[in-house]
Amino acid sequence: MSAADDRSAWVRAMPAVFVLIWSTGFIVARFGMPHAPPFSLLLIRYLLSMACFVPWILWAKVAWPQNRAQFLHLSVTGVLMHAGYLGGVWAAVKAGMGSGLSALIVGIQPVLTAIWLSALQARTAATESPEGAGGLPLHAVTPRQWLGLLLGLAGLLMVVWRKLTQGTALDHVNALNCGFAVLALLCITAGTLYQKRFVQPCDVRSANTVQLFAAACVTLPLALLEVDSVDWVPEMVGAMAWSVLGLTLGGSSLLYLLIQRGAAASVSSLMYLVPPTTALMAWVLFDEPITAMTLAGTALTALGVSQVVRATKI
């Protein structure tokens, strides 16, 4: 197999690999959250991730962003997609919200992305050219993609329905944790759209390092306000190791590459597959039951995502 064939196979596998890695986020939270406050945990994760990226960048002589504007754009996406999204999700879970409800709230992201893109496309078409800043296409959402988005949302609801109706999630919903979850939803949606429109192609290692530095600067004051300390038990060490090596160096880097390569609506639709995949992982690791509704919802979600990505190559 030639190098071109190897690269093509890897590009085709990127969405599946991303979903598998990103789905471990709630698994990591189950191991690590009882032993550390959320913002301190995330700050350590950002710092350790940068400690991995910087030597790699120096050894490989990777180029940094070319101008101040790109540093600024990457910093904005770092604050939104790392500090805002991750901080919101972990703070919501720490404040008592169940993983089913938090996954459902964040899972609305593809629909918000599609609504924004359609509104922006309609406004742009009525005024000037069908392109965004920097000449990047806006990728209007087609009727088939709208159908896929709605099918994916319905399937997602079926997957998390058992957790929503068990009482554990809804019993602990309050203004605080609901606000954190909605903040995470808005941040990941805005970050995806912002990166697709304003961030120019850049090496993923240097881009991720800039994003992590910006996220660490925002997270540091919040971590200093936390009174609990980190308890470095084996579960916490393992959760932190995977958070750095798997979720940040692997998952966040893949998300950056996918956004750069694909339409925002198509990339966002992959988030629909995260809760079903997490449910399957929890079944294997923690013997959490899988119901017929979970399986049906997983199939419906996969069908919806296939309709979204069919019109646009990732």
C-alpha positions in Angstrom: 0.0 0.0 0.0 1.4 3.4 -1.0 1.8 6.4 1.3 -1.1 8.1 -0.4 -3.3 5.0 0.2 -2.3 4.9 3.9 -3.1 8.6 4.3 -6.5 8.1 2.6 -7.3 5.2 4.9 -6.4 7.3 7.9 -8.5 10.2 6.8 -11.5 7.9 6.3 -11.0 6.4 9.8 -10.6 9.8 11.6 -14.3 10.3 12.4 -14.6 6.8 13.9 -11.4 7.2 15.9 -12.5 10.6 17.2 -15.9 9.3 18.4 -14.2 6.4 20.2 -11.7 8.6 22.0 -14.2 11.4 22.7 -16.7 8.9 24.2 -14.2 8.0 26.9 -14.7 11.5 28.5 -17.5 10.4 30.8 -15.7 7.2 31.6 -12.7 9.3 32.7 -15.0 11.5 34.7 -16.4 8.5 36.5 -12.9 7.5 37.6 -11.4 10.9 38.3 -14.2 13.3 39.4 -14.6 11.9 43.0 -10.9 12.6 43.6 -10.5 16.2 42.3 -12.3 19.5 41.9 -13.2 20.1 38.2 -11.2 23.2 37.4 -8.0 22.0 39.3 -8.2 18.7 37.4 -8.6 20.5 34.0 -5.8 23.0 34.8 -3.4 20.1 35.5 -4.6 18.4 32.3 -3.9 21.5 30.2 -0.4 22.0 31.7 0.6 18.3 31.3 -0.7 18.4 27.7 1.4 21.4 26.9 4.4 19.7 28.5 3.9 16.9 26.0 3.3 19.1 23.0 6.1 21.7 23.4 9.1 19.2 23.3 7.4 17.5 20.3 7.1 20.8 18.6 10.7 21.8 19.2 12.0 18.3 18.2 10.0 18.3 15.0 10.6 22.0 14.3 6.9 22.6 13.8 5.8 26.0 12.6 3.8 28.2 14.9 0.9 30.3 13.6 2.1 33.0 11.1 0.6 36.1 12.6 -0.9 37.7 15.7 -4.4 37.4 14.3 -4.1 33.6 14.1 -2.8 33.4 17.7 -5.8 35.4 18.7 -8.3 33.2 16.8 -6.7 30.0 18.2 -6.8 31.5 21.7 -10.5 32.3 21.3 -11.2 28.7 20.2 -9.1 27.4 23.1 -11.2 29.3 25.6 -14.4 28.2 24.1 -13.7 24.5 23.3 -11.4 23.7 26.2 -12.1 26.0 29.1 -15.7 26.7 28.3 -16.9 23.3 27.1 -14.9 21.0 29.3 -15.2 23.3 32.3 -18.9 23.5 31.9 -19.4 19.8 31.5 -17.2 18.8 34.4 -18.6 21.5 36.7 -22.2 20.4 35.9 -21.4 16.8 36.7 -19.5 17.8 39.9 -22.5 19.9 40.9 -24.8 16.9 40.8 -26.1 16.6 37.2 -26.3 13.1 35.9 -24.3 12.1 32.8 -27.4 11.3 30.9 -28.9 14.7 31.2 -25.6 16.5 30.7 -25.0 14.4 27.5 -28.5 15.3 26.2 -28.0 19.0 26.8 -24.6 19.1 25.1 -25.9 16.8 22.4 -28.1 19.6 21.1 -25.0 21.1 19.6 -25.5 19.8 16.0 -29.0 21.3 15.8 -27.7 24.7 17.1 -24.8 24.5 14.6 -27.2 23.8 11.7 -29.6 26.6 12.7 -26.8 29.1 12.8 -25.3 28.0 9.5 -28.7 28.1 7.8 -29.5 31.6 9.2 -26.0 32.8 8.2 -26.2 31.3 4.7 -29.7 32.9 4.1 -28.4 36.3 5.3 -25.3 36.1 3.2 -27.1 35.0 0.1 -29.4 38.0 0.4 -26.5 40.4 0.6 -23.3 39.3 -0.9 -21.3 36.0 -1.6 -22.0 32.6 -0.1 -18.7 32.6 1.7 -17.6 33.5 5.2 -14.5 35.3 6.3 -11.3 34.3 4.7 -13.2 32.8 1.7 -14.3 29.7 3.7 -17.6 28.2 2.5 -20.5 28.3 4.9 -21.9 24.9 3.9 -25.6 25.5 3.9 -27.6 22.7 5.6 -29.6 20.6 3.1 -33.1 19.1 3.8 -31.4 15.7 4.0 -29.0 16.9 6.6 -31.9 18.5 8.6 -33.6 15.1 8.6 -30.4 13.5 9.8 -30.0 16.0 12.6 -33.5 15.4 13.8 -33.1 11.6 13.6 -29.8 11.9 15.5 -31.4 14.0 18.2 -34.3 11.5 18.6 -31.9 8.6 18.8 -29.8 10.4 21.4 -32.9 11.0 23.5 -33.7 7.3 23.3 -30.2 6.3 24.4 -30.2 8.5 27.5 -33.9 8.1 28.3 -33.4 5.4 30.9 -30.9 7.6 32.9 -33.3 10.5 32.6 -36.2 8.5 34.0 -34.3 6.8 36.8 -34.4 9.9 38.9 -30.7 10.2 39.7 -30.1 12.8 37.1 -33.3 14.9 37.4 -33.3 14.8 41.2 -30.1 16.9 41.2 -31.0 19.5 38.6 -30.7 23.0 39.8 -29.9 26.4 38.4 -26.2 26.1 39.0 -25.5 22.7 37.2 -28.0 23.5 34.5 -26.3 26.8 33.8 -22.9 25.0 33.6 -24.3 22.5 31.1 -25.9 25.2 28.9 -22.6 27.1 29.0 -20.8 24.0 27.8 -23.3 23.6 24.9 -22.9 27.3 23.8 -19.1 27.1 24.1 -18.6 24.0 22.0 -21.1 25.3 19.4 -19.5 28.7 19.2 -16.0 27.3 19.2 -16.7 24.9 16.3 -18.3 27.7 14.2 -15.5 30.2 15.1 -12.7 27.8 14.3 -14.2 26.8 10.9 -14.7 30.4 9.9 -11.6 32.2 11.2 -8.8 29.7 12.0 -6.5 29.2 9.0 -4.7 25.8 8.4 -1.9 25.3 11.0 0.0 22.4 12.4 -2.3 20.7 14.9 0.4 20.5 17.6 1.2 24.2 17.7 -2.4 25.1 17.3 -3.4 22.8 20.2 -0.7 24.3 22.4 -1.9 27.8 21.8 -5.5 26.7 22.6 -4.4 24.9 25.8 -2.4 27.9 27.0 -5.4 30.2 26.6 -7.6 27.7 28.3 -5.2 27.4 31.2 -5.1 31.2 31.7 -8.9 31.3 32.0 -9.0 28.2 34.2 -6.3 29.2 36.6 -8.3 31.7 38.6 -11.2 29.3 38.9 -8.9 26.5 40.1 -7.5 28.8 42.8 -11.0 29.4 44.2 -11.5 25.7 44.8 -11.0 24.5 48.3 -10.7 20.7 47.7 -7.4 19.2 46.9 -6.5 16.6 44.3 -6.2 13.1 45.8 -3.7 11.2 43.7 -5.1 7.7 44.1 -4.5 5.1 41.3 -7.9 5.9 39.7 -7.1 9.6 39.6 -3.6 9.0 38.1 -5.1 6.7 35.4 -7.9 9.2 34.6 -5.4 12.1 34.3 -3.0 10.0 32.1 -5.8 9.2 29.7 -7.2 12.7 29.8 -3.8 14.1 28.6 -2.7 11.3 26.2 -6.0 10.2 24.9 -8.5 13.0 25.2 -6.3 16.1 24.7 -3.4 14.9 22.5 -5.7 12.5 20.6 -9.3 13.6 20.8 -8.8 17.4 20.8 -6.3 17.2 18.0 -8.6 15.0 15.9 -11.5 17.5 16.5 -9.2 20.3 15.3 -8.3 18.4 12.1 -11.9 17.4 11.4 -13.2 20.9 11.7 -10.5 22.1 9.4 -11.3 19.5 6.8 -15.1 19.3 6.9 -18.3 21.2 7.1 -19.2 22.4 10.6 -22.6 20.7 10.6 -21.1 17.4 9.5 -18.4 17.5 12.2 -20.9 18.5 14.9 -23.2 15.6 14.0 -20.5 13.2 15.1 -21.2 14.4 18.7 -24.5 12.5 18.4 -22.5 9.3 18.4 -20.7 10.0 21.7 -23.5 9.1 24.2 -24.4 5.8 22.5 -20.7 4.8 22.3 -20.2 5.9 26.0 -23.2 3.7 26.9 -21.6 0.7 25.2 -18.3 1.4 27.0 -20.1 1.6 30.4 -21.8 -1.7 29.6 -18.4 -3.3 29.0 -16.5 -1.6 31.8 -19.1 -1.2 34.5 -21.8 -3.7 33.6 -24.4 -1.0 33.1 -27.4 -2.5 31.4 -28.1 -2.0 27.7 -31.8 -1.9 26.9 -33.6 -2.5 23.6 -34.4 1.2 23.5 -30.6 2.0 23.9 -29.8 -0.3 20.9 -32.7 1.2 18.8 -31.6 4.7 19.7 -28.0 3.9 18.8 -29.1 2.6 15.4 -31.3 5.7 14.8 -28.5 8.0 15.8 -26.1 6.3 13.4 -28.7 6.6 10.6 -29.1 10.3 11.3 -25.3 10.9 11.3 -25.0 9.1 8.0 -27.6 11.4 6.4 -25.7 14.5 7.6 -22.2 13.4 6.5 -23.3 11.9 3.1 -23.6 15.3 1.5 -20.2 16.6 2.8 -16.9 14.7 2.9 -15.1 14.9 6.2 
